Amino acid sequence: MSAVTDQVREKFRNVLMFDQNMLILAALLGFIAGFASTFFRWMIEFFESVFSIKGFSLAGIPPQMYPFLLPLMPMVGGCFIGLICKFFPNAVKENGVHKVMYAVALNDGKVRKRTITTCAVTSSITIGSGGSAGREGPTVQIGAAVGSALGQWLHLSTERMRVLVGCGAAAGIAASFNAPLAGVLFALEIILGDFTIHTFSPIIIASVIGTVTGRALEGNEVTFNVPVHELVHPTEIIFYLALGMLCGIVARLFTFTYFYTQALFEEKINIPNYLKPALGGFIVGMISIVLPQILGNGYDFMEQALTGQMFWGLAFILVFMKIMCTSITLGSGGMGGVFAPSLFVGAMLGTAFGSSVHGVFPALTASPETYSVVGMGAVAGAVMQAPLTNILMLFELTNDYTLILPIMASCIAASYTYQRFTKHSLYVQYLLNKGINIRHGREVSIMNSVKVRDVMNTEFTTIAQEMPFRKVLETISYSKNFYFPILDNKGDMTGILSFSDIREMMFEEQLGDLLVAEELATHKVQVLTPEQNLNEAMEIFSQLDVDQLPVVRNDDKAKVIGMLTRGDVMAAYNREILVSGFER
């Protein structure tokens, strides 16, 4: 009995060592990615000073030239981006959150190391020179590239590589925005599409360490300092739901304009590609003469809206002009993200909407700045199709919990309204336009083409339901499996036994002859059939957070004919990618 127990302990030790090693790597990655994302922020601030009056002054330019030069700075930044595009075209093409999603789904989590440099330089020039873009997309890419580089250096498995990519993305977001919870959910909800405990724990550690690193370098400050808000009257929730639906419509307008402008620059504007970012920058610069609020990430002007210093008419105009300028900046070849512009659009829409309803129902509604806060999260949540991420991120960006109910209502209403037009986020739609359909971090068409019967293992260990606990330990100690179907005397499955079921009983040797397998087993078992495809199998794996499922006959769900592991699915998936000839 002692020898058997030692063997079982060894199997548990191997499982625990996997988790412990990943947590150590996640902590290290959190520190590196946290520093990298903070350094990226410093780069943006540096270029903002270069392309500003301060930079003109240091260059000895006469003050009377400042008003003429400032609107041209987005074009100058676009010229630099164009030159980089001309001499390093492949490197620039790797930029974008969608590329991280692609790497996780189709490239074994491998992101090129040069992405760290190219993404940081091009994005900081675009944003610093006044291009209408945000820093969250590049931050995610930088963190993900750091995680991938660490995984490749250590020659880790595909699954560990994907987890480290998620850890890097989470740490980058957490450090950049001082938002650890949002960093975790962003990585899980958007990048990985996987909420299992094996991915959840390392990402939490990475996000925490990334946040601590960012706070050590930049201080513990919230992104937006807003006054305390409250729900004035219970019936006011109706207005927040209406705002959410309006935000969903505007979010759809945002994504439509984004892709339309991108197609316009790619197909209709017949000039060399390296000149297009300069043209986009010129257009944005000319618009900034009248509306300087559209330049950069717009955080300063969002702060005005959140503190009630923005005129509702101007805010309404900025909703559409920010959408246009962001689409022009990114569609012409500028580098950056859409999260900050989404927040900006939501803040302005909330201000305009809040001013209207507060003017009509002053006793039942809060001030316009309250609606501005809620609108930020609603538009961003709809564009990204990640309402939970944005609910928590908005709370962390403002440190205001009093509006959590209106924020939740508006974010969900916005997401559902957006889905009335399209089911896909901006990131997923970008990949769909390239012929790639990703769900839960995997390419759907590949997963749909492979059946469970082609992958399942027909050699597995079963346990009789009357088998004593002592004999159970002996049986599983010689097995490579971690899940064991429990069979009755007719050979029908009555339950399933896993390591987690016996973990607490394993060291109670006096129970060896008292307990039987049936008393320890889980009797409500989710099963697969041979004709189901791997996409359906992965859906069940994700829902149950298990690593192995029994496969039963089509005509008799009690007869087990095989076992399917998550690892088997991933191995088959990777083989199909190679056979299909996808670009690496």
Secondary structure, DSSP 4 states (H G I P E B T S, - for coil): -HHHHHHHHHHHHHHHHHHHHHHHHHHHHHHHHHHHHHHHHHHHHHHHHHTSHHHHHHTT--GGGHHHHGGGHHHHHHHHHHHHHHHSHHHHHT-SHHHHHHHHHHSTT---TTHHHHHHHHHHHHHHTT-S-BSHHHHHHHHHHHHHHHHHHTT--HHHHHHHHHHHHHHHHHHHHT-HHHHHHHIIIIII----HHHHHHHHHHHHHHHHHHHHHH-S--SS---------GGGHHHHHHHHHHHHHHHHHHHHHHHHHHHIIIII--S-GGGHHHHHHHHHHHHHHH-GGGSTT-HHHHHHHHTT-S-HHHHHHHHHHHHHHHHHHHHTT---BSHHHHHHHHHHHHHHHHHHHHHH-TTTS--HHHHHHHHHHHHHHHHHT-HHHHHHHHHHHHT--TTHHHHHHHHHHHHHHHHTT-SS-HHHHHHHHTT--EETTEEHHHHHHSBGGGT-BS----EETT-BHHHHHHHHHT-S-SEEEEE-TTS-EEEEEEHHHHTTTTT-GGGTTT-BHHHHSB-S---B-TTSBHHHHHHHHHHHT-SEEEEE-SS-TT-EEEEEEHHHHHHHHHHHHHHHT---
